[in-house]
Amino acid sequence: MPLSAEALYADLIAAFPDAEILIDDLAGDGDHYRARVVSQAFAGQPRVRRHQAVYAALKGKMGGELHALALTTLTPAEAAAGG
């Protein structure tokens, strides 16, 4: 069963309550999304740790209900600088 954008958002905002989150359904099938997550929680973390934190927030849905997720993870300062 595909994952809705609303369910994806709910999981992410629960893990990153301060975040600005934008989600795009890339194929219209509920399986392929692009997400931009801007959170202070990413400060001082390399990209791989940021992505691991997002996958952890999805509680095992990646590879199951969710087939593909293109991620952009930024701090508010990085986003303000045009990231």
N, CA, C and O atoms as a Tinker XYZ file with bonds, in Angstrom:
   332  protein
     1  N      0.844000   -1.184000    0.000000    73     2
     2  CA     0.000000    0.000000    0.000000    64     1     3
     3  C      0.888000    1.245000    0.000000    63     2     4     5
     4  O      1.789000    1.350000    0.833000    81     3
     5  N      0.658000    2.180000   -0.903000    73     3     6
     6  CA     1.479000    3.393000   -0.969000    64     5     7
     7  C      1.312000    4.263000    0.275000    63     6     8     9
     8  O      0.340000    4.143000    1.020000    81     7
     9  N      2.271000    5.122000    0.468000    73     7    10
    10  CA     2.277000    6.063000    1.589000    64     9    11
    11  C      1.820000    7.424000    1.081000    63    10    12    13
    12  O      2.342000    7.920000    0.083000    81    11
    13  N      0.860000    8.024000    1.752000    73    11    14
    14  CA     0.379000    9.332000    1.316000    64    13    15
    15  C      1.378000   10.419000    1.716000    63    14    16    17
    16  O      2.160000   10.251000    2.652000    81    15
    17  N      1.334000   11.523000    0.996000    73    15    18
    18  CA     2.194000   12.667000    1.334000    64    17    19
    19  C      1.875000   13.164000    2.742000    63    18    20    21
    20  O      2.767000   13.610000    3.463000    81    19
    21  N      0.609000   13.088000    3.128000    73    19    22
    22  CA     0.208000   13.534000    4.464000    64    21    23
    23  C      0.810000   12.651000    5.549000    63    22    24    25
    24  O      1.249000   13.152000    6.584000    81    23
    25  N      0.833000   11.343000    5.319000    73    23    26
    26  CA     1.427000   10.414000    6.285000    64    25    27
    27  C      2.938000   10.611000    6.362000    63    26    28    29
    28  O      3.522000   10.550000    7.444000    81    27
    29  N      3.560000   10.845000    5.229000    73    27    30
    30  CA     4.999000   11.120000    5.190000    64    29    31
    31  C      5.301000   12.400000    5.975000    63    30    32    33
    32  O      6.230000   12.436000    6.781000    81    31
    33  N      4.522000   13.430000    5.735000    73    31    34
    34  CA     4.686000   14.688000    6.459000    64    33    35
    35  C      4.511000   14.481000    7.965000    63    34    36    37
    36  O      5.294000   14.998000    8.761000    81    35
    37  N      3.488000   13.727000    8.348000    73    35    38
    38  CA     3.202000   13.499000    9.772000    64    37    39
    39  C      4.381000   12.812000   10.464000    63    38    40    41
    40  O      4.744000   13.186000   11.580000    81    39
    41  N      4.976000   11.820000    9.819000    73    39    42
    42  CA     6.138000   11.146000   10.405000    64    41    43
    43  C      7.314000   12.106000   10.551000    63    42    44    45
    44  O      8.000000   12.108000   11.573000    81    43
    45  N      7.539000   12.914000    9.530000    73    43    46
    46  CA     8.684000   13.831000    9.558000    64    45    47
    47  C      8.499000   14.953000   10.575000    63    46    48    49
    48  O      9.440000   15.286000   11.295000    81    47
    49  N      7.316000   15.536000   10.648000    73    47    50
    50  CA     7.111000   16.643000   11.578000    64    49    51
    51  C      7.122000   16.138000   13.025000    63    50    52    53
    52  O      7.489000   16.884000   13.933000    81    51
    53  N      6.728000   14.891000   13.248000    73    51    54
    54  CA     6.804000   14.314000   14.593000    64    53    55
    55  C      8.256000   14.196000   15.047000    63    54    56    57
    56  O      8.561000   14.402000   16.222000    81    55
    57  N      9.145000   13.866000   14.124000    73    55    58
    58  CA    10.562000   13.714000   14.455000    64    57    59
    59  C     11.312000   15.041000   14.461000    63    58    60    61
    60  O     12.287000   15.207000   15.195000    81    59
    61  N     10.855000   15.981000   13.644000    73    59    62
    62  CA    11.514000   17.287000   13.504000    64    61    63
    63  C     10.461000   18.386000   13.665000    63    62    64    65
    64  O     10.071000   19.017000   12.683000    81    63
    65  N      9.994000   18.621000   14.911000    73    63    66
    66  CA     8.874000   19.551000   15.112000    64    65    67
    67  C      9.159000   20.990000   14.703000    63    66    68    69
    68  O      8.223000   21.753000   14.463000    81    67
    69  N     10.431000   21.379000   14.620000    73    67    70
    70  CA    10.771000   22.745000   14.228000    64    69    71
    71  C     10.915000   22.890000   12.717000    63    70    72    73
    72  O     11.175000   23.987000   12.221000    81    71
    73  N     10.749000   21.801000   11.987000    73    71    74
    74  CA    11.125000   21.758000   10.575000    64    73    75
    75  C     10.145000   22.454000    9.645000    63    74    76    77
    76  O      8.944000   22.542000    9.899000    81    75
    77  N     10.718000   22.939000    8.562000    73    75    78
    78  CA     9.963000   23.356000    7.378000    64    77    79
    79  C     10.091000   22.185000    6.415000    63    78    80    81
    80  O     11.201000   21.818000    6.029000    81    79
    81  N      8.977000   21.601000    6.028000    73    79    82
    82  CA     8.990000   20.383000    5.215000    64    81    83
    83  C      8.165000   20.598000    3.962000    63    82    84    85
    84  O      7.003000   20.998000    4.031000    81    83
    85  N      8.771000   20.331000    2.822000    73    83    86
    86  CA     8.073000   20.374000    1.538000    64    85    87
    87  C      8.159000   18.988000    0.920000    63    86    88    89
    88  O      9.236000   18.395000    0.865000    81    87
    89  N      7.033000   18.471000    0.457000    73    87    90
    90  CA     6.985000   17.136000   -0.116000    64    89    91
    91  C      6.346000   17.208000   -1.500000    63    90    92    93
    92  O      5.302000   17.834000   -1.687000    81    91
    93  N      6.992000   16.555000   -2.466000    73    91    94
    94  CA     6.452000   16.442000   -3.821000    64    93    95
    95  C      6.304000   14.972000   -4.165000    63    94    96    97
    96  O      7.237000   14.194000   -3.971000    81    95
    97  N      5.145000   14.583000   -4.673000    73    95    98
    98  CA     4.925000   13.230000   -5.179000    64    97    99
    99  C      5.414000   13.228000   -6.625000    63    98   100   101
   100  O      4.768000   13.795000   -7.506000    81    99
   101  N      6.544000   12.596000   -6.860000    73    99   102
   102  CA     7.206000   12.696000   -8.167000    64   101   103
   103  C      6.506000   11.930000   -9.279000    63   102   104   105
   104  O      6.557000   12.342000  -10.439000    81   103
   105  N      5.853000   10.823000   -8.944000    73   103   106
   106  CA     5.247000   10.000000   -9.988000    64   105   107
   107  C      3.723000    9.917000   -9.870000    63   106   108   109
   108  O      3.069000    9.305000  -10.715000    81   107
   109  N      3.159000   10.526000   -8.832000    73   107   110
   110  CA     1.717000   10.465000   -8.641000    64   109   111
   111  C      1.226000    9.119000   -8.158000    63   110   112   113
   112  O      0.029000    8.833000   -8.202000    81   111
   113  N      2.166000    8.278000   -7.688000    73   111   114
   114  CA     1.787000    6.923000   -7.291000    64   113   115
   115  C      1.915000    6.655000   -5.789000    63   114   116   117
   116  O      1.644000    5.544000   -5.333000    81   115
   117  N      2.325000    7.665000   -5.022000    73   115   118
   118  CA     2.493000    7.474000   -3.588000    64   117   119
   119  C      3.686000    6.624000   -3.223000    63   118   120   121
   120  O      3.810000    6.193000   -2.077000    81   119
   121  N      4.562000    6.377000   -4.171000    73   119   122
   122  CA     5.754000    5.543000   -3.950000    64   121   123
   123  C      7.061000    6.302000   -4.139000    63   122   124   125
   124  O      8.101000    5.885000   -3.629000    81   123
   125  N      7.014000    7.407000   -4.863000    73   123   126
   126  CA     8.225000    8.147000   -5.225000    64   125   127
   127  C      8.046000    9.617000   -4.842000    63   126   128   129
   128  O      7.263000   10.346000   -5.452000    81   127
   129  N      8.786000   10.028000   -3.825000    73   127   130
   130  CA     8.662000   11.387000   -3.316000    64   129   131
   131  C      9.996000   12.120000   -3.325000    63   130   132   133
   132  O     11.070000   11.520000   -3.355000    81   131
   133  N      9.879000   13.425000   -3.298000    73   131   134
   134  CA    11.020000   14.305000   -3.023000    64   133   135
   135  C     10.629000   15.083000   -1.777000    63   134   136   137
   136  O      9.518000   15.604000   -1.680000    81   135
   137  N     11.557000   15.156000   -0.823000    73   135   138
   138  CA    11.282000   15.901000    0.409000    64   137   139
   139  C     12.440000   16.851000    0.697000    63   138   140   141
   140  O     13.614000   16.500000    0.572000    81   139
   141  N     12.064000   18.062000    1.087000    73   139   142
   142  CA    13.042000   19.071000    1.536000    64   141   143
   143  C     12.714000   19.329000    2.999000    63   142   144   145
   144  O     11.626000   19.795000    3.338000    81   143
   145  N     13.682000   19.016000    3.861000    73   143   146
   146  CA    13.489000   19.148000    5.299000    64   145   147
   147  C     14.521000   20.150000    5.813000    63   146   148   149
   148  O     15.727000   19.930000    5.699000    81   147
   149  N     14.038000   21.236000    6.372000    73   147   150
   150  CA    14.900000   22.275000    6.929000    64   149   151
   151  C     14.697000   22.265000    8.443000    63   150   152   153
   152  O     13.611000   22.568000    8.937000    81   151
   153  N     15.757000   21.911000    9.170000    73   151   154
   154  CA    15.647000   21.793000   10.622000    64   153   155
   155  C     16.971000   22.115000   11.295000    63   154   156   157
   156  O     18.038000   21.769000   10.787000    81   155
   157  N     16.895000   22.773000   12.427000    73   155   158
   158  CA    18.086000   23.044000   13.223000    64   157   159
   159  C     18.705000   21.746000   13.741000    63   158   160   161
   160  O     19.882000   21.722000   14.101000    81   159
   161  N     17.927000   20.676000   13.782000    73   159   162
   162  CA    18.428000   19.378000   14.243000    64   161   163
   163  C     19.585000   18.872000   13.379000    63   162   164   165
   164  O     20.351000   18.015000   13.819000    81   163
   165  N     19.719000   19.388000   12.168000    73   163   166
   166  CA    20.777000   18.941000   11.264000    64   165   167
   167  C     22.103000   19.680000   11.471000    63   166   168   169
   168  O     23.104000   19.341000   10.841000    81   167
   169  N     22.113000   20.675000   12.337000    73   167   170
   170  CA    23.333000   21.472000   12.550000    64   169   171
   171  C     24.486000   20.573000   12.986000    63   170   172   173
   172  O     24.352000   19.762000   13.903000    81   171
   173  N     25.611000   20.737000   12.313000    73   171   174
   174  CA    26.824000   19.997000   12.653000    64   173   175
   175  C     26.849000   18.555000   12.173000    63   174   176   177
   176  O     27.801000   17.829000   12.460000    81   175
   177  N     25.826000   18.128000   11.451000    73   175   178
   178  CA    25.771000   16.751000   10.974000    64   177   179
   179  C     26.102000   16.682000    9.485000    63   178   180   181
   180  O     25.662000   17.530000    8.708000    81   179
   181  N     26.877000   15.674000    9.090000    73   179   182
   182  CA    27.107000   15.480000    7.653000    64   181   183
   183  C     25.826000   14.968000    6.985000    63   182   184   185
   184  O     24.903000   14.501000    7.653000    81   183
   185  N     25.794000   15.066000    5.681000    73   183   186
   186  CA    24.586000   14.692000    4.933000    64   185   187
   187  C     24.137000   13.265000    5.233000    63   186   188   189
   188  O     22.938000   13.020000    5.369000    81   187
   189  N     25.060000   12.328000    5.338000    73   187   190
   190  CA    24.665000   10.937000    5.579000    64   189   191
   191  C     23.948000   10.787000    6.918000    63   190   192   193
   192  O     22.985000   10.026000    7.006000    81   191
   193  N     24.383000   11.481000    7.950000    73   191   194
   194  CA    23.711000   11.428000    9.264000    64   193   195
   195  C     22.330000   12.070000    9.187000    63   194   196   197
   196  O     21.379000   11.585000    9.801000    81   195
   197  N     22.224000   13.140000    8.445000    73   195   198
   198  CA    20.921000   13.802000    8.267000    64   197   199
   199  C     19.931000   12.848000    7.615000    63   198   200   201
   200  O     18.790000   12.720000    8.060000    81   199
   201  N     20.376000   12.184000    6.561000    73   199   202
   202  CA    19.506000   11.254000    5.847000    64   201   203
   203  C     19.145000   10.070000    6.730000    63   202   204   205
   204  O     18.007000    9.602000    6.701000    81   203
   205  N     20.098000    9.581000    7.513000    73   203   206
   206  CA    19.802000    8.490000    8.436000    64   205   207
   207  C     18.732000    8.902000    9.446000    63   206   208   209
   208  O     17.867000    8.100000    9.799000    81   207
   209  N     18.790000   10.144000    9.908000    73   207   210
   210  CA    17.792000   10.645000   10.859000    64   209   211
   211  C     16.408000   10.689000   10.215000    63   210   212   213
   212  O     15.410000   10.362000   10.858000    81   211
   213  N     16.350000   11.092000    8.950000    73   211   214
   214  CA    15.062000   11.118000    8.240000    64   213   215
   215  C     14.535000    9.699000    8.061000    63   214   216   217
   216  O     13.355000    9.446000    8.305000    81   215
   217  N     15.387000    8.774000    7.640000    73   215   218
   218  CA    14.942000    7.386000    7.471000    64   217   219
   219  C     14.463000    6.801000    8.788000    63   218   220   221
   220  O     13.478000    6.063000    8.811000    81   219
   221  N     15.142000    7.116000    9.886000    73   219   222
   222  CA    14.718000    6.644000   11.205000    64   221   223
   223  C     13.336000    7.187000   11.556000    63   222   224   225
   224  O     12.526000    6.485000   12.162000    81   223
   225  N     13.067000    8.427000   11.178000    73   223   226
   226  CA    11.764000    9.042000   11.442000    64   225   227
   227  C     10.640000    8.326000   10.689000    63   226   228   229
   228  O      9.483000    8.367000   11.108000    81   227
   229  N     10.980000    7.680000    9.593000    73   227   230
   230  CA     9.971000    6.987000    8.787000    64   229   231
   231  C      9.646000    5.594000    9.319000    63   230   232   233
   232  O      8.794000    4.901000    8.764000    81   231
   233  N     10.313000    5.188000   10.377000    73   231   234
   234  CA     9.976000    3.968000   11.123000    64   233   235
   235  C      9.824000    2.738000   10.235000    63   234   236   237
   236  O      8.828000    2.021000   10.325000    81   235
   237  N     10.811000    2.496000    9.381000    73   235   238
   238  CA    10.808000    1.287000    8.566000    64   237   239
   239  C      9.967000    1.336000    7.312000    63   238   240   241
   240  O      9.865000    0.330000    6.610000    81   239
   241  N      9.363000    2.466000    7.006000    73   239   242
   242  CA     8.518000    2.552000    5.807000    64   241   243
   243  C      9.334000    2.624000    4.520000    63   242   244   245
   244  O      8.846000    2.263000    3.450000    81   243
   245  N     10.581000    3.094000    4.627000    73   243   246
   246  CA    11.443000    3.181000    3.451000    64   245   247
   247  C     11.752000    1.760000    2.973000    63   246   248   249
   248  O     12.197000    0.918000    3.752000    81   247
   249  N     11.516000    1.509000    1.704000    73   247   250
   250  CA    11.739000    0.179000    1.155000    64   249   251
   251  C     10.512000   -0.719000    1.273000    63   250   252   253
   252  O     10.484000   -1.813000    0.710000    81   251
   253  N      9.506000   -0.262000    1.999000    73   251   254
   254  CA     8.248000   -0.998000    2.124000    64   253   255
   255  C      7.143000   -0.198000    1.479000    63   254   256   257
   256  O      6.916000   -0.293000    0.272000    81   255
   257  N      6.446000    0.601000    2.296000    73   255   258
   258  CA     5.372000    1.454000    1.783000    64   257   259
   259  C      5.909000    2.555000    0.881000    63   258   260   261
   260  O      5.200000    3.058000    0.009000    81   259
   261  N      7.152000    2.922000    1.093000    73   259   262
   262  CA     7.783000    4.009000    0.343000    64   261   263
   263  C      8.957000    3.448000   -0.442000    63   262   264   265
   264  O      9.910000    2.928000    0.137000    81   263
   265  N      8.884000    3.556000   -1.754000    73   263   266
   266  CA     9.912000    2.966000   -2.607000    64   265   267
   267  C     11.116000    3.888000   -2.783000    63   266   268   269
   268  O     12.255000    3.428000   -2.706000    81   267
   269  N     10.888000    5.167000   -3.014000    73   267   270
   270  CA    11.992000    6.087000   -3.296000    64   269   271
   271  C     11.721000    7.444000   -2.655000    63   270   272   273
   272  O     10.602000    7.955000   -2.674000    81   271
   273  N     12.789000    8.010000   -2.085000    73   271   274
   274  CA    12.689000    9.325000   -1.459000    64   273   275
   275  C     13.965000   10.108000   -1.769000    63   274   276   277
   276  O     15.045000    9.777000   -1.277000    81   275
   277  N     13.826000   11.139000   -2.582000    73   275   278
   278  CA    14.948000   12.034000   -2.868000    64   277   279
   279  C     14.953000   13.097000   -1.779000    63   278   280   281
   280  O     13.965000   13.811000   -1.606000    81   279
   281  N     16.046000   13.209000   -1.049000    73   279   282
   282  CA    16.096000   14.088000    0.119000    64   281   283
   283  C     17.007000   15.287000   -0.075000    63   282   284   285
   284  O     18.089000   15.184000   -0.652000    81   283
   285  N     16.545000   16.416000    0.417000    73   283   286
   286  CA    17.373000   17.593000    0.634000    64   285   287
   287  C     17.203000   17.919000    2.105000    63   286   288   289
   288  O     16.088000   18.164000    2.566000    81   287
   289  N     18.301000   17.923000    2.844000    73   287   290
   290  CA    18.261000   18.199000    4.281000    64   289   291
   291  C     19.168000   19.377000    4.561000    63   290   292   293
   292  O     20.359000   19.343000    4.254000    81   291
   293  N     18.596000   20.426000    5.149000    73   291   294
   294  CA    19.325000   21.667000    5.384000    64   293   295
   295  C     19.050000   22.203000    6.787000    63   294   296   297
   296  O     18.019000   21.906000    7.390000    81   295
   297  N     19.991000   22.996000    7.290000    73   295   298
   298  CA    19.726000   23.789000    8.484000    64   297   299
   299  C     19.040000   25.073000    8.016000    63   298   300   301
   300  O     19.100000   25.400000    6.830000    81   299
   301  N     18.398000   25.799000    8.915000    73   299   302
   302  CA    17.796000   27.071000    8.507000    64   301   303
   303  C     18.819000   28.041000    7.905000    63   302   304   305
   304  O     18.496000   28.762000    6.961000    81   303
   305  N     20.041000   28.069000    8.432000    73   303   306
   306  CA    21.073000   28.957000    7.890000    64   305   307
   307  C     21.445000   28.558000    6.472000    63   306   308   309
   308  O     21.642000   29.422000    5.618000    81   307
   309  N     21.545000   27.247000    6.207000    73   307   310
   310  CA    21.863000   26.774000    4.861000    64   309   311
   311  C     20.727000   27.120000    3.896000    63   310   312   313
   312  O     20.976000   27.520000    2.759000    81   311
   313  N     19.491000   26.966000    4.347000    73   311   314
   314  CA    18.344000   27.290000    3.504000    64   313   315
   315  C     18.317000   28.783000    3.188000    63   314   316   317
   316  O     18.033000   29.181000    2.058000    81   315
   317  N     18.617000   29.610000    4.200000    73   315   318
   318  CA    18.617000   31.061000    4.001000    64   317   319
   319  C     19.725000   31.512000    3.048000    63   318   320   321
   320  O     19.614000   32.543000    2.384000    81   319
   321  N     20.798000   30.714000    2.997000    73   319   322
   322  CA    21.914000   31.025000    2.113000    64   321   323
   323  C     21.675000   30.532000    0.685000    63   322   324   325
   324  O     22.537000   30.673000   -0.183000    81   323
   325  N     20.498000   29.955000    0.455000    73   323   326
   326  CA    20.153000   29.535000   -0.897000    64   325   327
   327  C     20.270000   28.053000   -1.146000    63   326   328   329
   328  O     20.231000   27.610000   -2.294000    81   327
   329  N     20.412000   27.281000   -0.092000    73   327   330
   330  CA    20.573000   25.830000   -0.227000    64   329   331
   331  C     19.331000   25.110000   -0.616000    63   330   332
   332  O     19.346000   23.888000   -0.759000    81   331
